[in-house]
Amino acid sequence: MDSAQNAAQTDEDSSTADRRIPDSLEGDPEAIALGKRIFHTYCWGCHGRNGTGAQCPDFSDDKQLHGSRYEDLVKVVTNGVKGSPMGPWGYALGRKRLLQVVAYVFSLKGTREARQK
């Protein structure tokens, strides 16, 4: 790798680190369990009981419409998606509950293949 590629990689690594969410609950088993309960209260009607997509995207595959990172999902749940039925949930849920539901939804990523076997 030449020095220009090294610099570009370093910039990319820095910007990725800057986007990380300091209060992330990603991978936290307790947060995932609580998030599942929140999901079943507010989200399953559109996203399916297990997040497999009723009228909306399937969270159990690896194809995410608005970014595949945890941070991307936090942004979507917080702000909603303009021009879609997905409204902003940041205010309604509050930060902690929002991060719990995101931890649950993010934990579903890539599980579809495992269920099909």
VENTA-V370430 format. One record per residue. N is the residue number from 1. RES is the residue in one small letter. BURIAL is # if it has 9 or more other C-alpha atoms within 8 Angstrom, else .. Layout:
N:RES:BURIAL
N:RES:BURIAL
//
This chain:
1:m:.
2:d:.
3:s:.
4:a:.
5:q:.
6:n:#
7:a:.
8:a:.
9:q:.
10:t:.
11:d:.
12:e:.
13:d:.
14:s:.
15:s:.
16:t:.
17:a:.
18:d:.
19:r:.
20:r:.
21:i:.
22:p:.
23:d:.
24:s:.
25:l:#
26:e:#
27:g:.
28:d:.
29:p:.
30:e:.
31:a:#
32:i:#
33:a:#
34:l:#
35:g:#
36:k:#
37:r:.
38:i:#
39:f:#
40:h:#
41:t:.
42:y:.
43:c:#
44:w:#
45:g:.
46:c:#
47:h:#
48:g:#
49:r:.
50:n:.
51:g:#
52:t:#
53:g:#
54:a:#
55:q:.
56:c:.
57:p:#
58:d:#
59:f:#
60:s:#
61:d:#
62:d:.
63:k:.
64:q:#
65:l:.
66:h:.
67:g:.
68:s:#
69:r:.
70:y:#
71:e:#
72:d:#
73:l:#
74:v:#
75:k:#
76:v:#
77:v:#
78:t:#
79:n:#
80:g:#
81:v:#
82:k:.
83:g:.
84:s:.
85:p:.
86:m:.
87:g:#
88:p:#
89:w:#
90:g:#
91:y:.
92:a:.
93:l:#
94:g:#
95:r:.
96:k:.
97:r:#
98:l:#
99:l:#
100:q:#
101:v:#
102:v:#
103:a:#
104:y:#
105:v:#
106:f:#
107:s:#
108:l:#
109:k:#
110:g:#
111:t:#
112:r:#
113:e:.
114:a:.
115:r:.
116:q:.
117:k:.
//
